[in-house]
Amino acid sequence: MARGPKRDVAQDITNLIIRKIESGVLPWRRPWKKTGAGGAPLRANGQRYSGINALYLWAVADAYGHQSRYWMTYRQAQELGGQVRKGETAEPSIYFNTTQKTDTDHSTGEESTRTIRFMRAYSVFNASQITGLPPHYYPDPVPDIPPPPSRQRAAIKAFFDPIPSELRHGGDRAFFSPGGDYIQMPHLNSFTTEDGYTATLAHETGHWTGHASRLGRTFGKRFGDHAYALEELVAEMVSARICYEFSLPADLHESHASYIDHWLTMLKADKTAIITAAAKAEQAFAYLAAFSGYDEEAQETDDETTSLQACA
């Protein structure tokens, strides 16, 4: 039997993200308070997805109204006593791995080994698409009620205080200065809520992690004129992740329309851009969390370090 054309997973993921943005939804924000019973996507064993898999499965759940946090393969569903409903469509979950290839110089007979990195995908279903699973895979819907402002003040303070950034206050702009290596923020009383202040600080602190003396994010050669837009995308995802971790509303930090237009242009031109941005945002969050010893559910900070066995 002849096989159909090979699926381009990176392109499929990028296409979904583009559709969400064009419909007025930033998928790294809205799903964190609209889907998955209020939580991050989980594998069948309860391990949290990270990187692009977390972003993509959140966006899929938002698009199709899946309420469960859990995703699993067809085989895993059967092992748990479940059955995927007829007609349900699986989604890709990607993983990165490496293989060794030995090359032989035919003139000398000398052998050399090189490492080849590759991306693969396997298919997963949301528990909402499966019948017969144990009850905890089907959580009751959580009312979409934002928490009272500043409810998480102590936890937020414990997270940010150990971060050794230079924080200045004054004026009516929020920005990170790469040359001066400091974060500029308006005074707290300029914000309508403390949560809004936190979301903005999280965005600028995301930029702070990219400084050459820290994570050294440099996108200029690869993305050309879109380098600034990609860095803004990373900072946006860091802010949204911090908002999620502390149960803050996920739409506190407003994006400029020009950034969104640049993001769309960039994503349409480079199908791997969203994968890169998600991985860099995950890395930046882990870098910030390490200062306070914040106890994450997920141990991996980049899907590229996850083996096939861990992903499945």
N, C-alpha and C positions, 0 to 999 in steps of 0.2 A: 504494500500500500504506500503510495506516495505521500510524503510528509508535506505539510504546508510550510510557508515561509517562517523562518526562525523569529521568535518574538524579540523585539528590541526593548528590554525591560527599562533601561535608562530613559528611552524616549517615552514609553508609556507613563512612567512616573512623572516626568517633566510635563507631559500633556495634561495630566490631571491637575497638577499645581497651577498651570497656566489657566485652565478652565475655572478653577476656584478664584483666582485673582481677578480674572475678567468679569466674574459674576459679582464682584464686590466683597469677596471673603479672603482674608489672609489666613491660609490654612494652618500656619504655625501658631495662630492665636485662637480663632473661634472654636476649634474642636476641644480645646482644653476646658471649656466650660459648657459645651453643648453635647458631647458624646461620651461613650465609654463609661457611663455611670459616674462621670466626674473624675476619671483616672486615666493614667497612661496605658497604652496597649501592652498586653502581657502575652507571653508564650503559654502553652498549655501547662507548664510546670510552675507558672507564677513569676518567672523571670521577666523583667521589663525589657522591652525593645529599646534600642538606642539609635542615634544617627538618623539616616534617611528612612529606615524601616519604621521608626516611631512616627516621624512626620507623615509618611505616606499612608500608613494604616489609620492614623487619626483622620486624615483627609478623606479616606475611603469610608470610614465609619460615619463621618459627617455627611458625606454625599448620599449614602444609602440608609441612614438612620439606624445603624446597628447600635444597640445599647450595651452589649457585653464588651468587657475589656479584653476578653480572651480570643486568641487566634491560634489555629492548629492545622496540621496537615490532615488529609483524609484518613491516613492510617492511624494517627494519634486519636482522632475522633472515634474510630472503631474500637481501639484499645480501651477507651473510656466508656464504651457501651453506647456510643452515639451513632447517628447516621445523618450524613449530609442530605438535605432535602433535594429532591429531583429538580433539576434546572438551575440550581445555585451556581454562581460563578466564583472561582477562586481568584485570589490576588497574589502577586509575586512578593516574596520576601527575599531580599538579596543578601549575599554574603561575599566577602572577599577572601581570597586565599592565594597561596603561592605554590609553585612547582619548580623543580630543578630540571634543567635541560643540559645535557652534555653535548658539546660540539667538538668535532675532531678536525684538526688542521690536516688536510690530505697531503700536503707537501712534507710535513714533518712528523705526522702521526701523533702530535701532542694534543691532549684532551684538555678542555676547559669547561667549567660549569658556570652557568648563569641562572639567575633567579627570574622567573616570569610571574608577574602578578596577573590575576584574572578575576572577573566578576561572574558569579553564577546566581541563579534564582531557583527557589522552590515554591510550590503553591500552598497557600494557607486559606482557611475559611474562618469567618467570625463565628463564635458560638451561637449567635443569633440565627445562623444559617443551618444549625444542626439540632436535631431532636435527640432526646434520650441521654443527655449528659448529666452528671451530678448537679444538684441544685445550685451550688455556688458559682457555676459558670453563667447563670442567668440572674444577675442582680436586679433588684427592683429599681426603676428609674429614680434618679435623684432630682428633686425640684431645683430648677435653675434660679436660685436666690443668691445674689451676691452677698458676701460676708460684710458685716459692719466695718466701716473704715477703721484702720489702725488696730484691728483685732490681733494681728500678728506682730505688733510692734516689738516685743521682746525677742522673738525669733529672728525677725529681720535685722535687728540691731546686732544680734549675736553672729549673724552671717556676714554682715558688711564691716563691722568694726575691725576685725583682724586683717582685712585687706589693706596692704600698705600703699594705697594710692594717695596722692596729694589732692585733697578736695577743697575747692574754693567756692565761696558763695557771694552772689551779688549780680546785678544786672538782670536782663530779661531773656537770656539765652542759655541753653544747656549744650555743652560740647566737650569733647576731649581734645586737648592740644598735644599733638605728637611731638612738636618741637620743645615745648615747655614741660611735657610729660606731667600734665595735671588735668583734673576734671573740673570744669566750671559749671556750677548749678545756680539757678535762682534761689533766693531764700525760701525756706519751707512755707512761710506764710503766703507765698505767691501762688501756691497750688490750692486747688479746691479740696483735695483730700491728701492725707499722708500716703495713701496707696498710690496716688498719681505721682507723688514725689519719688516713691520707691521704684516705680516702673521706669521713670525717666533716668534715675540714677543707675538702674540696672543696665539700661541701654548704653549709657556713656561708659560704664565700667566694663561692658562688653568690648567697646572700642579699646579701652585701656589694656586689656589682655593682649591685643595684637601688636603692641609696641615691640620694636626690634630687640629690646632687652628682656622681653618675656616670651611670648609665643611666636613673634616675628612673622605675622601674616603679611605676605606680599603677593598680590594678585596682578600687578600691573602688566607684566610681560604676557601673561596668559589671556587676560580679559581686556587689555587695552583700555579704551575709553570707559569701559564698564567697571573698572576696578573699584571706584568709589561706591557704586551701587551695590556691588557684591559685599563690600565691607559693611555697608548699612544693613544688608540682609542678614549677615551674621550677627550684628549687634541686636537687630530686631528679634532674632530667634533666642538669643541669650536673655533678653528682657522678658520675653514670653515664657521661657522656661522657669525663670525665677518667680514670675507671677504665679505660674502653676504650682511650684513647690510650696509656696506660702499661701495658697488658696486666695490669691488676689484676683480681681476681675482682669481678664486677659486683653481688654481693649483700652487700656489706660494710656498707652503711648501712641500718639497719633503719627501716622506716616504721611509724608508729603506726597502729593499726587505725582510729582516729578520722579520720586524714587520708584513708585509703583510702575510708572511707564518704563523706567530704565530696567527694572526687574523683568518685566515682560519681554522687552527687547533682548535682554541678555539670555533669558531662559529659552527663547525661541531660536537663538543663535547657537546655544551650547547646551546640549541635553544633559551634560554632567555637572552643570553649574549648581543646581539645587542639591545634588549629592555632596558636592564639595562644601557648600555653605552649611548644610546640616551637620556634617562631620566636624567642621571647624567650630561651630557653635557648641557642639557637645564637648569638644576639647576645652573650649574657653570656660564653659560652666564648671567642668571638673577642676580646672585650674583655680577658679575662684573658690569653689567649695572646699578645696584642700586647706585653705588658710584657717578655716574655722573647724575643720574636721567634720563638716556636715555629712551626716550619715545617709547616703543615697541608697535607694533600693537596687539600682543597677550598679554592677561592679565594672563592666566594660565601659569605656568612654568613647570607643570608636568601633563601629561594626567591622572595620578592617582587621581587628585583632580577634574576631570571633570565628571559631572554626565551624565547619559544617555541622559537627555534632552538637555544638552549643546553640546554633541557630535553629536546628530542626526540632 
